[in-house]
Amino acid sequence: EWKAIGIVGAGNMGSMMAFAFAELGLDVSIWDVAGKNVDELMENVEKPREQLQGKITGFKKIDEFMTSLEGKGERKLFVFSITHGEPADSVLRQIKGNLKSGDIILDGGNEYYRRTERRQQELKPLGVSWIGMGVSGGYQSARRGPSLSPGGDKQAIEQVLPFLELYSAKDKKTGKPCVTYIGPGGSGHYVKMCHNGIEGGLLSTTCEAWDLMHKGLSMSYDEIGDVFKEWSRQGELRNNFLLNIGVDICHRKKSAQGDGRGEGVDPAGGHVLDDVLDKVVQDDDNTEGTPLWSIMESALRHVSSPSLATAHYMRIASGNRNQRVRVAKKLDLPQPKRIDVKDKKDFLEKLRRAVYASFLCSYCQGLELIARASTDEGWGVDLGKCIQIWRAGCIIQSEAIADLLQPILAQDVQIMNIKLIDEVSRDLHDNFEALKEVVLRGTGSDACIPSLSASLEYLKYESSTRLPTQFMEAEMDYFGAHAYNKPCKPGEDPGPVKKGPHHYEWKPA
Ligand code: 6PG
């Protein structure tokens, strides 16, 4: 049905989508508030490259962009690829008057799901469907096929699904497209938010493992790249996207010619990685985004997500580099030192298992947050399908974890606690000791291992029946008449947020 598409935003992602959609035969109109982005894109369009069936036309004026889409089919289809929040609202205000019943807007940005729902309500009276669609995999996937999570009006999504299936990444084993109808409302953006939460956990765990090898075991980048390669070749970390790109990063050397854009120039052939500072800031100088929202949501919905949260806290500290430099001088703490290992091969195997355990914890936390929200909001999200769309194209793709989870989640789509799945609990149990030893050795060597240690703590407190909170509850009852449950009183623990009925006057007046 679709002959043309309007893309809002000609940044990295929007531009790559323009080429991908034109390749699929659509005429693409693309507009950006920054004229320079449009110029850059059009320069690339004019360069002879692979045959595109559709035509790409860039616009600097939004009215002309809208007019260009008139008469190209009964309804208009848009993809937004711009910054969340006010920028998206502002464009919507500008084009709203030209939208007609039946038009569909796919918001491919990382947007907070409540804003998505607000826009859905705002456009409903016009008969226009606003679909919150997670797009994962970065600009390369945007060109070759990303993982997509559209949520909103089911009928509208079904009308674009055949096109999205053509565009999306395909699972290498089965050929299945990595896109599905996620659910109503803001569920699509919610699932993407949780994907990004998991992404944060995996990124942190990976860089902590890299650091343990580099500073703790004095391994060269090349040696670490070889270890990542081995991990990603088989076993529980098989075909993990972040480890795979980690292999490239560890091995990549600079050259006399550089990368053609002025980076990576070094006749001596040092590693590109040496040019990268330890500072990770949020895109577009934003302080909010998916990592923050996933922490907020997990606290709001009573889902414990320490591996994801602590990953983001380290990232925040990394971004505040000026402060860190000053605090470093003040605190003068010991620097990470060598880990004294007798059997390096054995330690590396423990590290592999620890990384797997921490990855699995991140998955548990993200999936449990989706399950909780889906139940609260009545979305009916199928967790098995989430795993399916994360099999290719996206940042958290991890074949072994998908193979472990998908068959079970496909049977029990509504499971709330992933750790109760036999195969998951077995793996968490079997890798616990390795994770503990890595955290112990890492702590002993003053390494920064927030996600690995948070995952260890998570496993302990999520599975403990005698938490130290016994004492916390007594203290809170003492100063705040908090009221408590008693042990061995069946029926006194009806739900996670229900208080106990007992109060003791610890200090009679
Ligand atoms: C993806 C990524 C992507 C992410 C950017 C920037 O799935 O392709 O998650 O969507 O937004 O990598 O991430 P931050 O917003 O955390 O800076």
Residues whose N, C-alpha, C, O or C-beta is under 5 A from the ligand:
A	BS01	6PG	N110 V135 S136 G137 G138 N196 V281 Q282 D283 G289 T290 I395
